[in-house]
Amino acid sequence: MDEKKASKEFGSKKQLTKSQAITVMAVGGLMLLLSIVIPTENPSTAHTIKVIVGVLGVCVLCVGVYFRPKEAPKNSKE
């Protein structure tokens, strides 16, 4: 069998475009930054929500990094 076809079949995964990946990573970074900057008291519901938003920000940031395009797009001029 064709090895390229088999590797593409098993190794294929969804990829975002460059601008989509940058947007997802920026949103995740903003969520993380806001959870660090906004002050709250420790034993409150607002603090719990702040921690949850921070964790979700890290997860969104990691998703953007994981689904970013791995290879540079081929230049059509060359």
Secondary structure, 3 states (H helix, E strand, C coil): CCHHHHHHHHHCCCCCCHHHHHHHHHHHHHHHHHHHHCCCCCCCHHHHHHHHHHHHHHHHHHHHHHCCCCCCCCCCCC
